[in-house]
């Protein structure tokens, strides 16, 4: 179900417009100011926001975190969320992470996951395992971005790969909420976009390259972090 637009008008109306992350020069609102706006939400909605933001952000999941624990957290949160748009946000981001985990694993020269191995989540897990030998994991038609992601990963283009992935999430959030400007899903999409914009403005190419090498190395060793 979707949320009642009337309940979130004040919060949504108080938020300044966000420029697209890769065209922005600065944040139009600080995190402290954003949190003050979010304080207008009910305790239940603020809890939902915190849970989703914690789960969806890459940096909250260290490489060494157990894949089973991440998968279980995803399944529990998905089951507890009855808002259609919020579920779509979770599913889209999880599918993206799963596909990228597979691409990094292949880039590291590692073979397909073994029987019963937990390495990803969502609808594409079995499809990817079946199409492991394909450079684009059999997804070039259903997920056209995979072709470009694989090329950028192979070339070590960490900045452009990050731009591509952030853009996919940004555009998906925009499509989900463009017709519901005064809703909980719109407010949470704003928070997730703010996080993307903040990370992009603070982007460190060297650190990102080191992170890319770390993830690839882990793939070679067979650790295959689910949400790296």
Protein Blocks (a to p, Z undefined) as FASTA:
>chain_A
ZZdfklmmmmmmmpccdddfklcfbdfbdfklmmmmmmmpcfklmmmmmmmmmmmpmklm
cfklcfklmmmmmmmmmmmpmbfklmmmmmmmmmmmmmmmmmmmmmnopacddehiafbe
cjklmmmmmmmmpmnlopmmmmmmlmmmmmmmmnopaklmmmmmmmmmmmmmmmmmmmmm
bcfklmmmmmmmmmmmmmmmmpcfklmmmmmmmmmmmmmnonopakZZ
